[in-house]
Amino acid sequence: MNFEKKLKKYNKTSTGLLVGIILPIVGFCLSYIIKTRGLDISFSSYFQTLLRKSPDKMDIIVFSMIPNMFLFYFVNFRWSMYEFTKGLVAVTLVLCIIAVISGL
């Protein structure tokens, strides 16, 4: 069975929604690891930075969305998983709207 046939079973909007929700969480955890290396900042205070007005807030949101953008390239342009892409883009749009509203 080749790679493209294996991917067909994941070409569902619901799978795209689920992965689109999980990847920003992974991106947030990665941003915590990268941005706080060498600093004495707890995970909860880093999360509070995301909720409060902070100069780093937009940077954290964008960093959290990078895994979704990276996956979008592959599922849309390389593997043509258009149903999966619908779910991924829907979650990314909601996150973008939240980022814009929270930046006001």
Sequence and secondary structure as in RCSB ss.txt:
>XXXX:A:sequence
MNFEKKLKKYNKTSTGLLVGIILPIVGFCLSYIIKTRGLDISFSSYFQTLLRKSPDKMDIIVFSMIPNMFLFYFV
NFRWSMYEFTKGLVAVTLVLCIIAVISGL
>XXXX:A:secstr
  HHHHHHTT  HHHHHHHHHHHHHHHHHHHHHHHTTTS   HHHHHHHHHS  TTHHHHHHHHHHHHHHHHIII
IIIS  HHHHHHHHHHHHHHHHHHHHHH 
